[in-house]
Amino acid sequence: MKDPAKGEDDGKERAVTDGLAQSGLAEQKLMGLADSLYRQFQEGIVPHISLPSRTKGNIEFSSKDDVWVYGDQETVRSVKTVRGAKTLLKTVHLSELLIKEHLKNNRGSTLREIYYISENWDIAKFHEQAESDRLIEDLEIVTALHREDFHVRPEEDGAAVFGPLRLKEKTRRGEKEMHCQDDVGEAGYQIPFNVDNIKFLSHDAKMVMAIETGGMYARLIENGFDQEHNCILVHIKGQPARSTRRFIKRLNTELNLPVVVFTDGDPWSYRIFASIAYGAIKSAHLSEHLVTPSARFLGVQPSDIVDYNLSTDKLTDKDLQALRSELTDPRFANPYWDKQIRLQLDLKKKAEQQAFAGKGLDYVTRTYLPDRLSEMGII
């Protein structure tokens, strides 16, 4: 088994600091934000917070880190308007909750719980969870920290992993080691929400495959693809959670493993790939932490629909609109995606991963994946 180098400088990765020290830093940053608003008020300046505009038109490519990040366009949260004043009031209430309840007591809440906690904040209560989620993201941006540093957890489960990898996870009950083939059931190892509590111990892997659907993930395990090709399989469960993207990035950067992404052949699945390889628009402030720029799209490609004569469904009007939108999305602005998207617009068809089953249960692992991975130079 390969043993990742020990004691190396993890400069490319965000340092995993002592929990109490990190909580202290988070508290300091949040108090600094409150102090900044108070000083603005004392100095006769209209209290405000400036944030990058989180739109498709304000993302740009960072050649330094090979990821998409926010540009120079800004949005200002100001008390000049009633709406802006309410937003800043909610920001103060949220910061107080994170400091007094989370950081000082070493406790945490889910994103959903924070939404319900706000019911006690009178006019500062959130009207929907999307609003509280956005404010958490705002705090990440202005403090340059992550929601995990505020002890905020997502609702969704992390991805499942199956393959030749041994790791150690730090939990509240101590550390535990496991092998992601020998010590887990067929569902695999479930990634925790804070991936930086994991240490990779050893592996025999040659690549990582991120898989959109549970059916295909189970098919590859049943057919022994992980063993035959020394592949770490990651079931990303549709649009991948942050923890999933962070885990994939760490496998790539720390273990130097190539990453391929295997999804359905439709515009929504291409955006799943984009969130892994290019970054998501709403979380571009975390791109350096979450994105794997070297990840490559395996399929299902629009050209696979033709080459393998796959069973298809007709593209809906929303599908067609999404494809046309991707033609203007800077993350898809390269010859490969331009060709594939235009082909799919001409075909007006989409295909699921499971469409390969029409050619036999072993076809995807015996024919399609080996051929495609060979074409990509992975095997």
N, C-alpha and C positions, 0 to 999 in steps of 0.2 A: 504493500500500500504506500502511496506517495504521502509524505509528511510535509505539509506546508512549512516553510521556513519560520523558525521561531526567533523572536527578538528583533525582527526587521522593523524599520521605520515605516509606520503606516501613514505617511504623510498624505497619500492620496485618499485616505479614508478619514472620516470624522472620528476623532479620538473618543474612545469609550472611557469617560472619567468616572470617578467615584460618585455613587448616587447622591450622597449628601452634598458634595461639592457642586454637582450639576444643578441640584435643586436650589442651592444658594445663588448660583449664577442666574438661573431663571427668575428668582425672586428679585434680584438686583436689577435685571433688565426691565421687569414689569414696574418696579418702583420708579425706575428712571423715566419710563413713559409717563406715569402719573405726575412726576415732578416736572417734566417738560410742559405738560398741559397747564399745570399750576403757575409756572413761571411765565408762560405766555399771557395768562390772565393778569398776573401782577404787573407786567410790563405794558399792559394796554394793547396787547396783540390778540386778535381774535383766535381763540384756541382752535387748533387744527392738527390733522395728521395727513401727511402726504404718502401715497402708496402708488406703486406702478399699476397702470391700467391692465387688467387681466382680460385682454381680448386677442383674437387672432392677428389683428393688425399691429400688435405691440410685442410680438415675439421675434427675436433675432438670433442668428447662429453665433455662438461663442467659439471661435477657432481655438481658443486657449484650452477649453474643456471638451470640445466636440459635442456640445449639447445646445438645446434651444433655451434661451433665457428671456426675461422681460427686457424691453427696450426702454427708451427715455420718456415715453408718454406717462403722465401721472394723473391720478384721481385724488382730489382733496376732500377729506372729511372735515367739515367746518361747522361751527355753531351759528354761522350766518343764516342758515335755514333751519326750520323746525325739524326736518328730516335729518339733517346733519347733526343737529344738537342731540336728538334722540340716539343716533348711532354712537356718538361719543359717550353719552350717558351709559349706554349698554356696554361699551368698551371698558369703562371704569368699573361697572358692576362685575363684569366678567373677570377683569384683572384682580379685583378684590377676592372673588371666589377662588381663583387659582392660587393666590398667595396664602390666604387664611385657611382654606379647607384642604387644598391639595399639598402645597409645598411645605407648609409648616407642620402638617400632620402626617406627611408621607402617605397620603391617600390619593385616590384618583377617581375619575368618572368617565363614562362613555360619552360620546358625542350626543347621543340621544338623551342621556340623563341631564346633561347641561341644559338642553332645550327645556326640559320639564322643571329644572331648578329655577329657571328664570320666571316662572309663574309667580314667585314671591317678590318680584322686582317692580311691581306696579307698572308705571308707564314704560319702564325699561324692559318689560318682558318681550321675548322673541315671538313673532307671529307664526314662524315656521322653522323647522330645523335647518333648512338651507341658509337661513339668516345667521343662526348661531355658528354653523359650520364656517361661513365666510368670515365671521369675526375671529374665529380661532386662526384661520389662515392669515388674516391681517396681522394678528399678534406674532405669528411666525415670521412674517416679513419684517416688521419693525424691530423685532428683537434679534433677528438672525438665528433663531433657535427653531426647534421642531416641537410639535404638539406633545410628543412623548416626554420632552423635558418638562412640560407642564403637568405630566401624569394624566394626559387625556388619551383615551383609548378609542379605536374605531368600533363600530358595531359588527362589521363583517368578519368572518373567520379568515385566517391566513390561508395560504395555499397549502397543498399537500405535496410532499416530496417522496420520491421512491428512486433509489439508485445506490451505486457503490460509494457511499460517503459516510464517514464516521464523524460525529460532532459532539460537542459538550454544550449543554444549555444551562444558564444560570437562572434559577427559579427562587421563589420566596422560601422554598423548603430545602434549598441547597442546590448543588450542581448535579446534573445527571448526564451520563454518556449513552449514546445509542448509535447503532448502525442502521442506515436508512433502507436496508434490505433485510438484514437478519433479525433485527429487533422490533420490527413493526408489522402490522397487519397489511392486508391488501390495499387499504386506504392510504398507507404511507405515513410519514411523519408530518404533523401539522405545524406550520411555521407560527411562532408566537408574534404578537403585535410589535414587540421591540426586538428586532433582529440583531441589534448590536449586543445582545446578551448571549449570542451564540458564538462559539469558537470552533472552527473547522480543525479536526485532528488529523485525518488522513483520508485518502481517496484513491480509487483506481479508475476514475472517470476520464474520458476523452472529450466529452462534450456535455452541454446542457440543452435540453429541449423543453421549452415552455409550451404547454398544450392548453388550448382554450376549453375544450369540453371534457366532462367527466367520462363520457362513453369512450372517447379515444384514449384518454389516459388509462382507463381500465383495460382496453384492448391491447395496448402496448405492453402493459405489465403481464397480462395473461399470455401473450405471445412471446414473452421473454426478451423483448427488445432491449431492456436495460442491461441484461447480462450479455447478450450477444454482441452489443456494440458499446459496452462500458459507458452507458449514457445515464445521466441524472435527469429523471423525468420530473417536471414541475407542473402540477395541475393548477393553472392560474385562475380557474373559476370565473370565466368571463373577463370583464374589465378588472385587471389586477389591482389588489389593494396595495397600499404603500409598502407594507411589510414584504409582499411578494416581490415587488420591483427591487426593493433594497436587497433582499436575499439573492436574487438573480445577479444583481450588480456585484455583490461580494464574491459570488462563485466565479464570476468572470475576472475581476481584478485581483483577488487574492490567490485563486487557484489557477489563474491563467487558462481558463477553459472557454472555448468558443460557445456562443449562445445562438440557437436558432429558435424561431417562433412558428408554431404550427397551429393555425386557426381555421375557421370556416372561410369560405371564399365570398365575402360580402363586405360592403363599405364599413360596417360597424366593427368587423373583425380587424380590418386594416388599421382602425384607430386603436385597437388593443395593442397591435404591434407597435404603433407609433408611440404609445405611452411608455413602452418598454425601451425602445431604441432612441426616440427623439425627445420624449417628455410630454406631459399633458399641459394644456394651456392654463388650467386652473392651479396647477402646482409647479409652474415653471421656476418659482423661487427655490424649489428643492431639486432641480434637475441634476446638479452636480452630485447630490446625495443618492438619487434614485435611478438615474438613467444609465443604460448600457449602450453607448454609441456604436459599439462593434457588433451588436445583435443583428442577425440577418433574418429576413422573412423567408421561411421555407415553403409555405403554402397554406391553404389551397389557393393557387394562383388562378386568375382568369384563364390563362393559357392552359392550365391543367384541365379545365372543363372541356376544352377542345381536344387536347392531346390524349386524354384518357377516356374521352366520351362519357363523362360523368352524368349521373342523374341530376337534374337541376330543378329549381323553382324560378318563376318569373320575378324579376325585380319589381318592387312596388314603386309608387311615385316617390315615397320618402327615400327609398334606396337610391333611386336615380338622382334625387336632389342631393343626397349625401355624397355620392360619387362626384358630381359636378363641383360640389364645395371642396372636395379633396384636391381637385385640379388647381385650385387657387390657394390651398393650404401650403405655406412654405416648408412644412415638414415633409411633404410629398413631392417637392420640386426637384425631381431628378429624372433622367431618361427612363429608368426601369419602371417607376411608378406611373409616369405619364403614359407609357406604352400599355401597361397592364390595365389601368383605369379606362383608357379609351377603348381598349378591346372589350372590356366588360360592358361599357355603354353601348357598344355595337351589338354585343350578344344579347343584352337585356336579360341575362340569366345569372343566378348565383348557385353555389353548391356548398353543402355541408361536408365536414370531415368524414362523417359516417357514410357518405356516398360511395366510398371505396369498397364498402361491404358488399355492394352489388356485384363485385368481381370475386368475392370469396373473403372469408374472415381473415385469412393470412395475407391477402394481397397488399395491404398497406405496409406491413412489416417485411414481407418477402420481396416486394417489387418497388412500390412507389417510394418509400422512404430511402432505401439503399440507392436507388437510381438518382433521386433528387439530391441526397447528401453527397453522392459522388460527383454530380454535376457542380455542386457548390464547392467542391474540394475539401469537404469536411472528413470524408472517409475514403 
